[in-house]
Each structure stands twice: as C-alpha cells, then as structure tokens.
Amino acid sequence: MTTPVIELPGISLSEADAHVFLRAQPVAGRMPVDATNLHALLVQQGYGDYLLHDDAIIKAANDCNSQTTPFVLLLADRVDATIEVKVAADEMTAQINLKPAHGGKVAALDDLLRALAAAGVVFGIDETALLHACELGDCSGLAVAMGELAHNGEDSHFEELIPHSADRAPKLDEHGLIDYREHGRIAVVQSGEPLMRRIPATPGEPGHTILGQVLAPLSGHDQPFSGQLSGSQVAANDPNLLQAAVTGQPVLVPGGVMVEPILRVAVVNMANGNIHYDGTVEVKDDVVQNMKVEASGDIVVGGMVESGVLSAGGTIHIEGGVIAHARLHATGCVTARFAQGAHLSSDSALVLNDMAMECTLESLNQIIIGAQAPERGRLIGGSASAMMLIRVPQLGSVKAGITTIRLGVNPQLASQYQQLCERLAKEKTTEDNLQKIVKQLTATGDPKKLLDRVKASWHHAVQVWGKSLAEKSQLEQQIALGQKARLEVGVGVAGAVDLFIGNQTVRLRRDFDAGCFALDAEGHIAFTNRQGELEALL
C-alpha cells in the first residue's frame, strides 16, 4: 500500500548543522495544519528518526494556521549516540551510560573504546560487554571494565614428614576439650632422616586499577625454622628441609620438630636407681616401689607402676596399672590401664582404660574412664577433678565411701587470671601517670624538650596495656568455658557422690541411670537422662 504524499503549500523543511527547521509562508485557502500533518511530513522527508521536539511541532502547527507573516521554527535535531563513562571512586570498575542515536551515528565498538581511553581506562576492559552495549544501543550503568585486586602472598608453612611425631601443644576444640591422642608407642627417627619441609612465603601477585595503577600485594609472612630445635638441623643442601641430627623421638613444636634422645631400660628398681633424663624414657617392664622417673619428654612403661613417682614434660603412658600410692604428673596426657590408691594429674587429659578406685585424679581439661572397656569402667571412691569433662560408665558404689567430683575449675587459669589482673593494674597506673605528664607539659610548656619522648612512652604504655586487656579477654573466655563442664555417666550412679560444678554443689544419695550432669540455664546443677528429660537437682 502506497503511503499518501503530504503536501502543505507554503511549508518546507530543511536541515542545517544537524538542525531541522520549518519555514512557513502564509497561503490563502490552505487547509488547516495540525501536529499530525507536520509529524508525517518530517517522516516523509527522512527526519522521522531524528530527535523530534513535540512542543515545537504543536506550536508550528498553530502558527501555520494563525500567523500572517513568514516564520521559521526548529522542529528536530540530528543527534549522534552519546557515551558517558563513569569510573568508580576506587578506580576498580567502569560503567557506561549509552544513549541511542536519533538520525545520527550509532555507537560502535571503536567509539566505546575511544570513550574509555579518554576517561583513562586502560585495564580490565570487557569487549564482550561493549559489544552487548552496541547491540542494545541504549543502556545505563553497564559494567564494561573491572580492575584486579592484588593477591597477597601466602605465609610460609610447615609440612610434617613424620606422621607419628608427638605433639606437645594440644589445642582446644570449640567445646573447650583437648583432642587427646594416646602415645603407647614411641616413634623413632634415625639421624639424617627428613622431619619437616618448610614451604616459603610467596610474594603475592600485583593487582591493577582500571586506570592502570599497579596495586602492590602484601608478601606473606616468612617464618623460618625455630632456632631452638635440639636434635634436628637444616639440611646442608636444602634450606627448607629439616633433618634429624640424632636418633631419637620426633616431637612436634612450633616452627619445627625436635628429636629427643630415648633412654630404654628393662625395669626401674633399686638395682639401677632413679632416672632423671633429658629426653624420653621407655621402661620395658615395671617401675617398682618408691622409685622415681623424671623426663623432659615422654615416659612409657610397659608394665605397672607400684608406689613410684613419675614426672614428664610430655606424656605418660602406662600399659598396666598404677597402684599403691604411686604419684604421676605429666604436662601432656596421662594414660593407663587402671589406677588404685594412686594420685594421677595431667595438665591436659587423663585417660584410664578400665577403672579407678580410691584415687586422686586431677586434670586441667578432661578425665576419661573406661575408654576401652566401657563394661568394666568404674570410678569408685576418692576424688576426680577436671575443668571441662569427666566421662565414666559407672560412678560410685554402695560398698565404697563418698566419691567426690569437681568440674569447671582450673587452678592454673585462675592463678594466671589473678596475676594478669595485678599486672593490668600496674600497667594502667603507669599509663595514667604518663598521660598526666603529657597534659602537664602541654599546658605549662616544655623547656627541656621532653614532650615527644614522654608521648612515645605513653603511647607504648597504652599498647602494652591494650595487649594485656586482650590477653585478659582470652583468659576470661577460657574460664567461662567451665560453665559448660559436664559429668557424663554411661551406665549409672550408685552410692554416695558429692558433685561440685563451679560454685554449685549437690550430694547424690540415690541411684541415677545413664545421663549427663551439667549446669542448666539458671546456673544450677541438673541431670539429663538419655531420653532428654531434664531434672533439676536442688
């Protein structure tokens, strides 16, 4: 169908410098002109895609019908596509706002690239996004360039090459419990054997802003092997390899592995005398009455300990029992088959595979009884004290005296906290005094030029005090874990048991089935049975 030709006598359109003008001459008898006629005329003469000014078209139509003298009006403009580049304040992203052409030049890829270059964008340009913008022809806030952040280097770290080396630094889990491991067997390495590989820190990779500025990465912290590693040495041909310098027991420590010498004896008795050894001691059979074994490392006894005294800087493992008023203490875990009439203490965990009768058991973290024989596990008479957990199948006996259980108290933490509070008070006094001097010198003058030095001392005192406050907060968190302490009973409670959790006390004088004793939401001791039923114990 042919489009009718619009003829408006005395009216013409012309373009000059990308502007379209209407020129009108009064013509007698001309049909009335309206905006629709003029719009159709613009389309007919090839100006339909231009930026049409609707208000001007309406005014032109009215003037054509009313003016008696010639006039000229601007009705439309030829407009190229416009490109606006917005660079983010951090110079890491660029967006474009693209407005479409109206009769003018549409935006092409080269136009967008030139606009980015004019804005200084030279890095991270996404040509796919630019082509998409060209296809759209009209967009706002379209991301077309992205910088790259610097990738900081990784800290150096250590890979242990001896999987069974003793770890003298057990760590707490989220429940405040130590993941103890038994060390019934002593791992042995030979001189020259590789112990640990150090993976050096990496420098990181630089980043770039979209304007081309290089973002320098932070290099990883490069921790060397510890300088206090007895029994081990850095390999002569590899500065990142740690080797055993002697034959002995590998012990994992911060920043490396030590190798402790091992003393092996058949038995500890009057014939060979007491043992005081800087390393690990392995006794094939028994430690007999009144004999002493002191070791900076671990102590492993293949038989029993009868009335002996054992002290270890590492762990103590007894294959047999501990009887007849024997006394054992270890910085690490203490494990044995059973104990009767003995005193066992550990700064970590205390584990008895069978039972304990009339003993004094002390652990700064947990006591586990019946670990390998739950049907025989018993804690009868005596006392047991632990910070976080005591777990036992059968607690107490009608044929024994009172069994005392204490939970939620750590004497070492309490002592550390008291000492820290005293130190904090002194540090705060020092900081306050220095602050007063700074204020005084500032107010009255500083003829001796002391102010800068006093300020530096004051700032240092503030930092020292701040570190102690952080240490205090960490200690308080550890102490607060004691509120989650619990007594877990796998079979039941019989006989008389006095139970202390924190500052709460109950005296159990009836039988209980399997369940858990702990503090309830109100801070009172309560018992929860296997069905999850809670019973307050007042």
Secondary structure as the mmCIF struct_conf table of DSSP 4:
data_model
#
loop_
_struct_conf.conf_type_id
_struct_conf.id
_struct_conf.beg_label_comp_id
_struct_conf.beg_label_asym_id
_struct_conf.beg_label_seq_id
_struct_conf.end_label_comp_id
_struct_conf.end_label_asym_id
_struct_conf.end_label_seq_id
HELX_LH_PP_P HELX_LH_PP_P1 THR A 2 ILE A 6
TURN_TY1_P TURN_TY1_P1 PRO A 9 GLY A 10
STRN STRN1 ILE A 11 ALA A 16
TURN_TY1_P TURN_TY1_P2 ASP A 17 ALA A 18
STRN STRN2 HIS A 19 ALA A 24
TURN_TY1_P TURN_TY1_P3 ALA A 28 GLY A 29
HELX_LH_PP_P HELX_LH_PP_P2 ARG A 30 VAL A 33
HELX_RH_AL_P HELX_RH_AL_P1 ALA A 35 GLN A 44
TURN_TY1_P TURN_TY1_P4 GLN A 45 GLY A 46
TURN_TY1_P TURN_TY1_P5 GLY A 48 ASP A 49
BEND BEND1 TYR A 50 TYR A 50
STRN STRN3 LEU A 51 LEU A 52
HELX_RH_AL_P HELX_RH_AL_P2 ASP A 54 SER A 66
BEND BEND2 THR A 68 THR A 69
STRN STRN4 PHE A 71 ASP A 77
STRN STRN5 VAL A 79 VAL A 79
STRN STRN6 THR A 82 VAL A 87
TURN_TY1_P TURN_TY1_P6 ALA A 89 ASP A 90
BEND BEND3 GLU A 91 MET A 92
STRN STRN7 THR A 93 LYS A 99
STRN STRN8 HIS A 102 GLY A 103
BEND BEND4 GLY A 104 GLY A 104
HELX_LH_PP_P HELX_LH_PP_P3 LYS A 105 ALA A 107
HELX_RH_AL_P HELX_RH_AL_P3 LEU A 109 ALA A 118
TURN_TY1_P TURN_TY1_P7 ALA A 119 GLY A 120
BEND BEND5 PHE A 123 GLY A 124
STRN STRN9 ILE A 125 ILE A 125
HELX_RH_AL_P HELX_RH_AL_P4 GLU A 127 LEU A 136
BEND BEND6 GLY A 137 GLY A 137
STRN STRN10 CYS A 139 MET A 146
STRN STRN11 GLU A 148 GLU A 148
STRN STRN12 HIS A 151 HIS A 151
HELX_LH_PP_P HELX_LH_PP_P4 ASN A 152 SER A 156
STRN STRN13 HIS A 157 GLU A 160
BEND BEND7 LEU A 161 LEU A 161
TURN_TY1_P TURN_TY1_P8 PRO A 163 HIS A 164
STRN STRN14 ALA A 166 ASP A 167
BEND BEND8 ARG A 168 ARG A 168
STRN STRN15 LEU A 172 LEU A 172
TURN_TY1_P TURN_TY1_P9 GLU A 174 HIS A 175
BEND BEND9 GLY A 176 GLY A 176
STRN STRN16 ILE A 178 ILE A 178
BEND BEND10 ARG A 185 ARG A 185
STRN STRN17 VAL A 189 VAL A 189
TURN_TY1_P TURN_TY1_P10 SER A 191 GLY A 192
STRN STRN18 PRO A 194 ILE A 199
STRN STRN19 GLU A 205 GLU A 205
STRN STRN20 GLY A 207 HIS A 208
TURN_TY1_P TURN_TY1_P11 ILE A 210 LEU A 211
STRN STRN21 VAL A 214 LEU A 215
HELX_LH_PP_P HELX_LH_PP_P5 ALA A 216 HIS A 221
HELX_LH_PP_P HELX_LH_PP_P6 GLN A 223 SER A 226
BEND BEND11 GLY A 227 GLY A 227
TURN_TY1_P TURN_TY1_P12 SER A 230 GLY A 231
STRN STRN22 SER A 232 ALA A 235
TURN_TY1_P TURN_TY1_P13 ALA A 236 ASN A 237
STRN STRN23 ASP A 238 ALA A 244
BEND BEND12 ALA A 245 THR A 247
STRN STRN24 GLY A 248 GLY A 248
STRN STRN25 GLN A 249 VAL A 253
TURN_TY1_P TURN_TY1_P14 PRO A 254 GLY A 255
STRN STRN26 GLY A 256 GLU A 260
STRN STRN27 ILE A 262 VAL A 265
BEND BEND13 ALA A 266 ALA A 266
STRN STRN28 VAL A 268 VAL A 268
BEND BEND14 ASN A 269 ASN A 269
TURN_TY1_P TURN_TY1_P15 MET A 270 ASN A 272
STRN STRN29 ILE A 275 TYR A 277
BEND BEND15 ASP A 278 GLY A 279
STRN STRN30 THR A 280 VAL A 283
BEND BEND16 LYS A 284 ASP A 285
STRN STRN31 VAL A 287 VAL A 287
TURN_TY1_P TURN_TY1_P16 GLN A 289 ASN A 290
STRN STRN32 LYS A 292 ALA A 295
BEND BEND17 SER A 296 GLY A 297
STRN STRN33 ILE A 299 VAL A 301
BEND BEND18 GLY A 302 GLY A 303
STRN STRN34 VAL A 305 GLU A 306
BEND BEND19 SER A 307 SER A 307
STRN STRN35 VAL A 309 ALA A 312
BEND BEND20 GLY A 313 GLY A 314
STRN STRN36 ILE A 316 ILE A 323
TURN_TY1_P TURN_TY1_P17 ALA A 324 HIS A 325
STRN STRN37 ARG A 327 ALA A 330
BEND BEND21 THR A 331 GLY A 332
STRN STRN38 VAL A 334 GLN A 340
BEND BEND22 GLY A 341 GLY A 341
STRN STRN39 HIS A 343 SER A 346
BEND BEND23 ASP A 347 SER A 348
STRN STRN40 ALA A 349 LEU A 352
BEND BEND24 ASN A 353 ASP A 354
STRN STRN41 MET A 355 MET A 357
BEND BEND25 GLU A 358 GLU A 358
STRN STRN42 THR A 360 SER A 363
BEND BEND26 LEU A 364 ASN A 365
STRN STRN43 GLN A 366 ILE A 369
BEND BEND27 GLY A 370 GLN A 372
TURN_TY1_P TURN_TY1_P18 PRO A 374 ARG A 376
STRN STRN44 ARG A 378 ILE A 380
BEND BEND28 GLY A 381 GLY A 382
STRN STRN45 SER A 383 ALA A 386
BEND BEND29 MET A 387 MET A 388
STRN STRN46 LEU A 389 LEU A 395
TURN_TY1_P TURN_TY1_P19 VAL A 398 LYS A 399
BEND BEND30 ALA A 400 ALA A 400
STRN STRN47 THR A 403 LEU A 407
BEND BEND31 GLY A 408 GLY A 408
HELX_RH_AL_P HELX_RH_AL_P5 PRO A 411 THR A 444
TURN_TY1_P TURN_TY1_P20 PRO A 447 LYS A 448
HELX_RH_AL_P HELX_RH_AL_P6 LEU A 451 ALA A 480
HELX_RH_3T_P HELX_RH_3T_P1 LEU A 481 LYS A 484
STRN STRN48 ARG A 486 VAL A 493
BEND BEND32 GLY A 495 GLY A 495
STRN STRN49 VAL A 497 ILE A 501
TURN_TY1_P TURN_TY1_P21 GLY A 502 ASN A 503
STRN STRN50 GLN A 504 LEU A 508
BEND BEND33 ARG A 510 ARG A 510
STRN STRN51 PHE A 512 LEU A 519
TURN_TY1_P TURN_TY1_P22 ALA A 521 GLU A 522
BEND BEND34 GLY A 523 GLY A 523
STRN STRN52 ILE A 525 ASN A 529
TURN_TY1_P TURN_TY1_P23 ARG A 530 GLN A 531
STRN STRN53 LEU A 534 ALA A 536
#
